[in-house]
Amino acid sequence: MKYGQTDAERAAEESIVCREIVRKIMDFGVNERQKIQIINLVALELEDREDMIRITEMVNLIKEGSDSSPKLLT
């Protein structure tokens, strides 16, 4: 008999919730600049300070339009 959820099931459920949140944001109608700002604001809420710093630094490079910003997709 199974009790509770496995880690994989919990991760899948959390992923579905995240996709729903993104869909609601997109349905709201946001432009690219607003998407970047939302990413920045969510990053500021992270508990892991190092992750927060890395993400906000990347966002700041994107906002500045710097050609030296690392590319996430190549």
Buried (B, 14 or more C-beta within 10 A) or exposed (E): EEEEEEEEEEEEEEEEEEEEEEEEEEEEEEEEEEEBBBBBEEBEEBEEEEEBEEBBEBBEBBEEEEEEBEEEEE
